[in-house]
Amino acid sequence: QVQLVESGGGLVQPGGSLRLSCAASGSISYIYSMGWYRQAPGKQRDLVATIFSDGSTRYADSVKGRFTISRDNAKNSVVLQMNSLNPEDTAVYYCNADGVKVTGRLGTYQYWGQGTQVTVSS
């Protein structure tokens, strides 16, 4: 069974920084993309940033220049460094792994973490 375990959320003042980490565990042979989504109360879950197996990245326009995503393929982990946070960044952040190949199983799969709360407030 594949699991994604997140850490690093919390409360931060506007202008501050937080670092979110996510590690995938299980019999994984390959992950195409790893990324972060967020969902604010009453809103849909939206992409924040994603990084592909070749190292290329994609960011939401609202976080470009403030957030940086990085990945360790050997450890099946991803980190989101968030700087210059503002109250609009407040949401539950979810780790995502897509295009996952699991040893002994055909096809590819998508997995989600349990979510971690990020609150930006003074």
MARGU-975051 format. One record per residue: residue in one letter; x, y, z of N, C-alpha, C, O in turn. Coordinates in Angstrom, 1 decimal, padded with zeros to 4 digits. Atoms other than C-alpha are relative to their C-alpha. Last residue first. Layout:
N
+------+--------+--------+--------+--------+--------+--------+--------+--------+--------+--------+--------+--------+
: code :    n_u :    n_v :    n_w :   ca_u :   ca_v :   ca_w :    c_u :    c_v :    c_w :    o_u :    o_v :    o_w :
+------+--------+--------+--------+--------+--------+--------+--------+--------+--------+--------+--------+--------+
:    a :      X :      Y :      Z :      X :      Y :      Z :      X :      Y :      Z :      X :      Y :      Z :
...
+------+--------+--------+--------+--------+--------+--------+--------+--------+--------+--------+--------+--------+
//
This chain:
122
+------+--------+--------+--------+--------+--------+--------+--------+--------+--------+--------+--------+--------+
: code :    n_u :    n_v :    n_w :   ca_u :   ca_v :   ca_w :    c_u :    c_v :    c_w :    o_u :    o_v :    o_w :
+------+--------+--------+--------+--------+--------+--------+--------+--------+--------+--------+--------+--------+
:    s : -000.7 : -000.8 : -001.0 : -001.3 :  038.2 :  012.3 : -000.7 : -000.1 :  001.4 : -000.3 :  000.5 :  002.3 :
:    s :  000.8 : -001.0 : -000.8 : -002.6 :  035.5 :  010.1 :  000.9 :  000.7 :  001.0 :  001.9 :  000.1 :  001.5 :
:    v : -000.8 : -001.2 :  000.1 : -001.4 :  032.9 :  007.5 : -000.8 :  001.1 :  000.7 : -001.8 :  001.6 :  000.1 :
:    t :  000.8 : -001.2 : -000.3 : -002.8 :  029.5 :  008.3 :  000.9 :  001.2 :  000.1 :  001.9 :  001.2 :  000.8 :
:    v : -000.8 : -001.1 :  000.0 : -001.5 :  026.3 :  006.7 : -000.9 :  001.3 :  000.2 : -001.8 :  001.5 : -000.5 :
:    q :  000.6 : -001.3 :  000.0 : -003.3 :  023.1 :  007.5 :  001.1 :  001.1 :  000.0 :  002.1 :  001.0 :  000.8 :
:    t : -000.6 : -000.7 : -001.1 : -001.9 :  019.8 :  006.4 : -000.4 :  001.5 :  000.0 : -000.4 :  002.1 : -001.1 :
:    g :  000.2 : -001.5 :  000.0 : -003.7 :  017.3 :  004.2 :  000.7 :  000.6 :  001.3 :  000.7 :  000.0 :  002.3 :
:    q :  001.1 : -000.3 : -000.8 : -004.1 :  013.5 :  004.4 : -000.3 :  001.5 :  000.2 : -001.4 :  001.9 :  000.6 :
:    g : -000.2 :  000.0 : -001.4 : -001.9 :  012.8 :  001.5 : -001.2 :  000.4 :  000.8 : -002.2 :  000.7 :  000.2 :
:    w :  000.1 : -001.3 : -000.7 : -003.2 :  011.9 : -001.9 :  000.5 : -000.2 :  001.4 :  000.3 : -001.2 :  002.1 :
:    y :  000.2 :  000.0 : -001.5 : -002.4 :  009.1 : -004.3 :  000.0 :  001.4 :  000.5 :  000.6 :  002.3 :  000.0 :
:    q : -000.1 : -001.4 : -000.6 : -002.7 :  008.6 : -008.1 : -000.3 : -000.2 :  001.5 : -001.2 : -000.9 :  001.9 :
:    y :  001.0 : -000.5 : -001.0 : -002.1 :  005.3 : -009.8 :  000.3 :  001.4 :  000.5 :  001.4 :  001.9 :  000.3 :
:    t : -000.5 : -001.1 : -000.8 : -000.4 :  003.7 : -012.8 : -001.1 :  000.5 :  000.9 : -002.3 :  000.4 :  000.6 :
:    g :  000.5 : -001.3 :  000.1 : -001.0 :  000.4 : -014.5 :  000.7 :  001.0 :  000.9 :  001.7 :  000.7 :  001.5 :
:    l :  000.1 : -000.6 :  001.3 : -000.3 : -003.1 : -013.5 : -000.5 :  001.4 :  000.0 : -001.3 :  001.7 :  001.0 :
:    r :  001.4 : -000.5 :  000.5 :  000.6 : -004.1 : -010.0 :  000.2 :  000.6 : -001.4 :  001.1 :  001.3 : -001.7 :
:    g :  000.9 :  001.1 :  000.0 :  003.6 : -006.1 : -008.7 : -001.4 :  000.3 : -000.5 : -002.3 : -000.6 : -000.5 :
:    t : -000.6 :  001.3 :  000.3 :  005.7 : -003.1 : -007.8 : -001.1 : -001.1 :  000.1 : -001.8 : -001.2 :  001.1 :
:    v : -000.1 :  000.8 : -001.2 :  003.6 :  000.0 : -007.9 :  000.5 : -001.4 : -000.3 :  000.0 : -002.0 : -001.2 :
:    k : -000.1 :  001.4 :  000.3 :  004.0 :  002.6 : -010.6 :  000.3 : -000.8 :  001.2 :  001.3 : -000.5 :  001.9 :
:    v : -000.8 :  000.9 : -000.9 :  002.8 :  006.0 : -009.7 : -000.1 : -001.4 : -000.5 : -001.1 : -002.0 : -000.7 :
:    g : -000.8 :  000.9 :  000.9 :  001.6 :  008.3 : -012.5 :  000.9 : -000.9 :  000.8 :  002.0 : -001.1 :  000.5 :
:    d :  000.8 :  000.4 :  001.2 :  000.5 :  010.9 : -009.9 :  000.9 : -000.8 : -000.9 :  002.1 : -000.6 : -000.9 :
:    a : -001.0 :  000.8 :  000.9 :  001.7 :  011.7 : -006.4 : -000.8 : -000.6 : -001.1 : -001.8 : -001.3 : -000.8 :
:    n :  000.5 :  000.8 :  001.0 : -000.2 :  014.5 : -004.5 :  001.1 : -000.8 : -000.8 :  002.2 : -000.2 : -001.0 :
:    c : -001.0 :  000.6 :  000.9 :  000.4 :  016.3 : -001.3 : -000.6 : -001.0 : -001.0 : -001.6 : -001.7 : -000.6 :
:    y :  000.0 :  001.5 :  000.2 : -002.5 :  018.2 :  000.1 :  001.2 : -000.3 : -000.9 :  001.4 :  000.3 : -002.0 :
:    y : -000.9 :  000.4 :  001.1 : -002.4 :  021.7 :  001.6 :  000.1 : -001.5 : -000.1 :  000.3 : -002.2 :  000.9 :
:    v : -000.5 :  001.3 : -000.3 : -005.4 :  022.9 :  003.7 :  000.8 : -000.4 : -001.2 :  000.3 : -000.4 : -002.4 :
:    a :  000.8 :  001.1 :  000.5 : -005.8 :  026.6 :  003.2 :  000.6 : -001.3 :  000.6 :  001.6 : -001.3 :  001.3 :
:    t :  000.6 :  000.9 : -001.1 : -004.5 :  030.0 :  004.1 : -000.8 : -001.1 : -000.7 : -001.7 : -000.8 : -001.4 :
:    d : -000.6 :  001.4 :  000.1 : -002.5 :  031.3 :  001.1 : -000.5 : -000.9 :  001.0 : -000.2 : -002.1 :  001.0 :
:    e :  000.6 :  000.8 :  001.1 : -004.8 :  034.3 :  000.8 :  000.6 : -001.4 : -000.2 :  000.0 : -002.2 : -000.9 :
:    p :  001.2 :  000.6 : -000.5 : -003.6 :  035.5 :  004.2 : -000.7 : -000.8 : -001.1 : -001.4 : -001.8 : -000.8 :
:    n :  001.0 : -001.0 : -000.2 : -000.1 :  036.2 :  002.7 : -001.3 : -000.8 :  000.4 : -001.4 : -002.0 :  000.2 :
:    l :  001.4 :  000.5 : -000.2 :  003.1 :  034.2 :  002.7 : -001.0 :  001.1 :  000.3 : -000.6 :  002.1 :  001.0 :
:    s :  000.8 : -001.1 :  000.2 :  006.3 :  035.8 :  001.5 : -001.5 : -000.4 :  000.0 : -002.3 :  000.0 : -000.8 :
:    n : -000.5 : -001.3 : -000.5 :  008.0 :  032.5 :  001.2 : -001.0 :  001.1 : -000.2 : -001.9 :  000.9 : -001.0 :
:    m :  001.0 : -001.1 :  000.2 :  006.7 :  028.9 :  000.8 :  000.6 :  001.2 :  000.7 :  000.7 :  001.3 :  001.9 :
:    q : -000.4 : -001.2 : -000.8 :  009.2 :  026.1 :  000.3 : -000.9 :  001.2 : -000.3 : -000.9 :  001.6 : -001.5 :
:    l :  000.5 : -001.3 :  000.5 :  007.4 :  023.0 : -001.0 :  000.5 :  001.1 :  001.0 :  000.0 :  001.1 :  002.1 :
:    v :  000.0 : -001.1 : -001.0 :  009.3 :  019.8 : -000.5 : -000.6 :  001.2 : -000.7 : -000.2 :  001.5 : -001.9 :
:    v :  000.2 : -001.4 :  000.6 :  008.8 :  016.5 : -002.3 : -000.1 :  001.0 :  001.1 : -000.6 :  000.7 :  002.1 :
:    s :  000.4 : -001.1 : -000.9 :  009.8 :  012.9 : -001.5 :  000.0 :  001.3 : -000.8 :  000.6 :  001.5 : -001.8 :
:    n :  001.4 : -000.2 :  000.3 :  010.2 :  009.6 : -003.3 : -000.6 :  001.1 :  000.9 : -001.7 :  000.9 :  001.5 :
:    k :  000.8 :  000.2 : -001.3 :  013.5 :  009.1 : -001.5 : -001.5 :  000.2 : -000.3 : -002.2 :  000.1 :  000.7 :
:    a : -000.5 :  001.2 : -000.7 :  015.6 :  008.5 : -004.7 : -000.8 : -000.3 :  001.3 : -001.0 : -001.4 :  001.7 :
:    n :  000.5 :  001.3 :  000.7 :  013.5 :  010.9 : -006.7 :  000.4 : -001.2 :  000.8 : -000.4 : -002.2 :  000.9 :
:    d : -001.0 :  001.0 : -000.1 :  014.2 :  013.8 : -004.3 : -000.5 : -001.3 : -000.5 : -001.3 : -002.0 :  000.2 :
:    r :  000.3 :  001.4 : -000.1 :  012.0 :  016.7 : -005.3 :  001.2 : -000.9 :  000.1 :  002.3 : -000.5 : -000.4 :
:    s : -001.1 :  000.8 :  000.3 :  011.8 :  020.4 : -005.1 : -000.3 : -001.4 :  000.3 : -001.3 : -001.7 :  001.0 :
:    i :  000.2 :  001.4 : -000.2 :  009.0 :  023.0 : -005.2 :  001.3 : -000.7 : -000.4 :  002.0 : -000.4 : -001.4 :
:    t : -000.9 :  000.8 :  000.7 :  009.6 :  026.7 : -004.7 : -000.2 : -001.5 :  000.3 : -000.2 : -001.8 :  001.5 :
:    f : -000.1 :  001.4 : -000.3 :  007.0 :  029.2 : -003.7 :  001.0 : -000.7 : -000.9 :  001.2 : -000.4 : -002.0 :
:    r :  000.1 :  000.1 : -001.5 :  007.2 :  033.0 : -003.8 :  000.2 : -001.4 :  000.5 :  000.8 : -001.6 :  001.5 :
:    g : -000.9 : -000.9 : -000.6 :  008.2 :  033.8 : -007.4 :  000.0 :  000.0 :  001.5 :  000.9 :  000.6 :  002.1 :
:    k : -001.2 : -000.2 :  000.7 :  005.1 :  032.2 : -008.8 :  000.9 :  001.0 :  000.6 :  000.5 :  002.1 :  000.9 :
:    v : -001.1 :  000.3 : -000.9 :  002.5 :  031.6 : -006.1 :  001.4 :  000.1 : -000.7 :  002.4 :  000.0 :  000.0 :
:    s :  000.1 : -000.7 : -001.2 : -000.6 :  033.2 : -007.6 :  001.2 : -000.3 :  000.9 :  001.5 :  000.5 :  001.9 :
:    d : -000.5 : -001.4 :  000.2 :  000.3 :  032.1 : -011.1 :  000.1 :  000.7 :  001.3 :  000.9 :  001.6 :  001.5 :
:    a :  001.1 : -000.9 :  000.1 :  000.0 :  028.4 : -010.0 :  000.5 :  001.5 : -000.1 :  001.5 :  001.8 :  000.5 :
:    y :  000.5 : -000.8 : -001.1 :  003.3 :  026.7 : -010.6 : -001.3 :  000.7 : -000.3 : -001.5 :  001.1 : -001.4 :
:    r :  001.2 : -000.8 :  000.4 :  004.6 :  024.0 : -012.9 : -000.5 :  000.6 :  001.3 : -000.6 :  000.0 :  002.3 :
:    t :  001.0 : -000.4 : -001.0 :  008.0 :  022.3 : -012.7 : -001.1 :  000.8 : -000.6 : -001.0 :  001.3 : -001.7 :
:    s :  000.7 : -001.1 :  000.4 :  010.5 :  020.3 : -014.7 : -001.1 :  000.3 :  001.0 : -001.6 : -000.6 :  001.7 :
:    g : -000.3 : -001.2 : -000.7 :  012.7 :  018.0 : -012.8 : -000.7 :  001.3 : -000.5 : -000.6 :  002.3 :  000.2 :
:    d : -001.2 : -000.6 :  000.7 :  012.6 :  015.1 : -015.3 :  000.4 :  001.3 :  000.7 :  001.4 :  001.9 :  000.2 :
:    s : -001.1 :  000.9 : -000.2 :  010.3 :  013.1 : -012.9 :  001.3 :  000.6 : -000.7 :  002.4 :  000.2 : -000.3 :
:    f :  000.0 :  001.2 :  000.7 :  007.9 :  016.0 : -012.8 :  001.3 : -000.8 :  000.2 :  002.2 : -000.2 :  000.7 :
:    i : -001.3 :  000.3 :  000.6 :  007.4 :  018.7 : -010.3 :  000.0 : -001.4 : -000.6 : -000.5 : -002.3 :  000.0 :
:    t : -000.3 :  001.4 :  000.3 :  004.0 :  020.2 : -009.3 :  001.4 : -000.1 : -000.6 :  001.9 :  000.8 : -001.3 :
:    a : -001.2 :  000.3 :  000.7 :  002.9 :  023.4 : -007.7 :  000.2 : -001.5 : -000.2 : -000.3 : -002.3 :  000.6 :
:    v : -000.9 : -001.0 : -000.4 : -000.2 :  025.0 : -006.2 :  001.3 : -000.1 : -000.8 :  001.7 :  000.8 : -001.4 :
:    l : -001.5 :  000.2 :  000.1 : -002.9 :  023.1 : -008.0 :  000.8 :  001.2 :  000.5 :  000.5 :  002.3 :  000.2 :
:    d : -000.8 : -000.5 :  001.2 : -006.4 :  023.8 : -006.8 :  001.4 : -000.4 :  000.1 :  002.0 : -000.6 :  001.1 :
:    r : -001.4 :  000.3 : -000.2 : -009.0 :  022.1 : -004.5 :  000.8 :  000.4 : -001.3 :  000.4 :  000.0 : -002.4 :
:    q : -000.5 :  001.3 :  000.5 : -012.3 :  023.8 : -004.8 :  001.5 : -000.2 :  000.2 :  002.2 :  000.8 :  000.6 :
:    k : -000.6 : -000.1 :  001.3 : -013.5 :  026.5 : -002.5 :  000.5 : -001.3 : -000.5 :  000.6 : -002.3 :  000.3 :
:    g :  001.0 : -000.5 :  000.9 : -015.8 :  026.8 :  000.5 :  000.5 :  000.0 : -001.5 : -000.2 :  000.5 : -002.4 :
:    p :  001.4 :  000.3 : -000.3 : -013.0 :  026.7 :  003.0 : -000.9 :  000.5 : -001.1 : -000.9 :  001.7 : -001.5 :
:    a :  000.5 : -001.0 : -001.0 : -009.6 :  026.9 :  001.2 : -001.5 : -000.3 :  000.3 : -002.1 : -000.9 : -000.5 :
:    q :  001.4 : -000.2 : -000.1 : -008.2 :  023.9 : -000.6 : -000.4 :  000.9 :  001.1 : -000.2 :  000.5 :  002.3 :
:    r :  000.5 : -000.5 : -001.2 : -004.6 :  023.4 : -001.6 : -001.5 :  000.3 : -000.2 : -002.0 :  000.5 : -001.3 :
:    y :  001.2 : -000.7 :  000.2 : -002.7 :  021.3 : -004.0 : -000.5 :  000.6 :  001.3 :  000.0 :  000.2 :  002.3 :
:    w :  000.8 : -000.5 : -001.1 :  000.9 :  020.2 : -003.8 : -001.2 :  000.7 : -000.6 : -001.2 :  001.5 : -001.5 :
:    g :  000.3 : -001.4 : -000.1 :  003.0 :  018.1 : -006.2 : -000.9 :  000.3 :  001.2 : -001.1 : -000.5 :  002.1 :
:    m :  000.4 : -000.2 : -001.4 :  004.6 :  014.9 : -007.2 : -000.3 :  001.5 :  000.1 :  000.4 :  002.4 : -000.5 :
:    s :  000.0 : -001.4 : -000.5 :  004.8 :  013.8 : -010.8 : -000.3 :  000.0 :  001.5 : -001.1 : -000.9 :  002.0 :
:    y : -000.1 : -000.9 :  001.1 :  005.7 :  010.6 : -012.7 :  000.1 :  001.5 :  000.5 :  000.9 :  002.3 :  000.1 :
:    i :  001.0 : -001.0 : -000.1 :  006.5 :  008.4 : -009.8 :  000.2 :  001.0 : -001.0 :  001.2 :  001.7 : -001.2 :
:    y : -000.1 : -001.3 :  000.8 :  008.4 :  005.2 : -010.3 : -001.2 :  000.9 :  000.3 : -002.3 :  000.4 :  000.6 :
:    s : -001.1 :  000.1 :  000.9 :  009.1 :  001.8 : -008.6 :  000.2 :  001.3 : -000.8 :  001.3 :  001.5 : -001.4 :
:    i :  000.1 : -000.9 :  001.1 :  007.0 :  002.2 : -005.5 :  001.2 : -000.1 : -000.9 :  002.3 : -000.2 : -000.4 :
:    s : -000.8 :  000.7 :  001.1 :  006.5 : -000.6 : -003.1 : -000.1 :  000.8 : -001.3 : -000.7 :  000.3 : -002.2 :
:    g :  000.6 :  001.2 :  000.6 :  005.4 :  001.6 : -000.2 :  000.9 : -000.6 : -001.1 :  002.0 : -000.1 : -001.3 :
:    s : -000.6 :  001.3 : -000.4 :  006.2 :  005.0 :  001.1 : -000.8 : -001.1 : -000.6 : -002.0 : -000.9 : -001.0 :
:    a :  000.9 :  001.1 :  000.4 :  005.7 :  008.5 : -000.3 :  000.7 : -001.3 :  000.4 :  001.9 : -001.5 :  000.2 :
:    a : -000.8 :  001.2 :  000.4 :  007.3 :  011.4 :  001.6 : -001.0 : -001.1 : -000.4 : -002.0 : -001.4 :  000.4 :
:    c :  000.8 :  001.2 :  000.3 :  005.9 :  014.9 :  001.8 :  000.8 : -001.1 : -000.4 :  001.7 : -001.0 : -001.3 :
:    s : -000.6 :  001.2 :  000.5 :  007.4 :  018.1 :  003.2 : -001.0 : -001.2 : -000.2 : -002.0 : -001.2 :  000.5 :
:    l :  000.8 :  001.2 :  000.0 :  006.0 :  021.6 :  003.6 :  000.8 : -001.2 : -000.6 :  001.5 : -001.0 : -001.6 :
:    r : -000.5 :  001.0 :  000.8 :  008.3 :  024.5 :  004.5 : -000.9 : -001.3 :  000.2 : -000.9 : -001.8 :  001.3 :
:    l :  000.2 :  001.4 : -000.5 :  006.9 :  027.7 :  005.9 :  000.5 : -001.0 : -001.1 :  000.7 : -000.7 : -002.2 :
:    s : -000.3 :  001.2 :  000.8 :  007.8 :  031.3 :  005.5 : -000.4 : -001.3 :  000.7 : -000.4 : -001.3 :  001.9 :
:    g : -000.9 :  001.1 : -000.5 :  006.7 :  034.7 :  006.8 :  000.1 : -001.2 : -001.0 : -000.3 : -001.1 : -002.1 :
:    g : -001.4 : -000.3 :  000.3 :  005.4 :  037.8 :  005.1 :  000.9 : -001.1 :  000.4 :  002.1 : -001.1 :  000.1 :
:    p : -000.2 : -000.5 :  001.4 :  002.0 :  037.5 :  006.8 :  001.5 :  000.4 : -000.2 :  002.1 :  001.1 :  000.6 :
:    q :  000.4 : -001.3 :  000.2 :  002.4 :  035.7 :  010.2 :  000.2 :  000.4 : -001.5 :  001.0 : -000.2 : -002.2 :
:    v : -001.1 : -001.0 :  000.3 :  002.6 :  032.0 :  010.3 : -000.5 :  001.3 : -000.2 : -001.7 :  001.5 : -000.7 :
:    l :  000.4 : -001.4 :  000.0 :  000.5 :  029.2 :  011.7 :  001.2 :  000.9 : -000.2 :  002.2 :  000.7 :  000.5 :
:    g :  000.0 : -000.8 : -001.3 :  001.2 :  025.6 :  010.9 : -000.5 :  001.4 : -000.2 : -001.1 :  001.8 : -001.2 :
:    g :  001.0 : -001.1 :  000.0 :  002.0 :  023.1 :  008.2 :  000.1 :  000.7 :  001.3 :  000.8 :  000.3 :  002.2 :
:    g : -000.5 : -001.3 :  000.1 :  005.3 :  021.2 :  008.1 : -001.0 :  001.1 :  000.0 : -000.6 :  002.3 : -000.1 :
:    s : -000.3 : -000.7 : -001.3 :  004.5 :  017.6 :  007.6 :  000.4 :  001.4 : -000.4 :  000.7 :  001.7 : -001.5 :
:    e : -000.4 : -001.4 :  000.1 :  003.0 :  015.3 :  005.0 :  000.4 :  000.5 :  001.4 :  000.0 :  000.0 :  002.4 :
:    v :  000.0 : -000.6 : -001.3 :  002.9 :  011.5 :  004.7 :  000.5 :  001.4 : -000.1 :  001.6 :  001.6 : -000.5 :
:    l : -000.7 : -001.3 :  000.1 :  001.9 :  009.9 :  001.4 : -000.2 :  000.6 :  001.4 : -001.3 :  000.8 :  001.9 :
:    q :  000.5 : -001.0 : -000.9 :  001.0 :  006.2 :  001.6 :  000.8 :  001.3 : -000.2 :  002.1 :  001.2 : -000.5 :
:    v : -000.8 : -001.2 :  000.1 :  001.3 :  003.4 : -000.9 : -000.7 :  001.1 :  000.9 : -001.9 :  001.2 :  000.9 :
:    q :  000.8 : -001.2 :  000.0 :  000.0 :  000.0 :  000.0 :  000.9 :  001.2 :  000.0 :  001.9 :  001.3 :  000.7 :
+------+--------+--------+--------+--------+--------+--------+--------+--------+--------+--------+--------+--------+
//
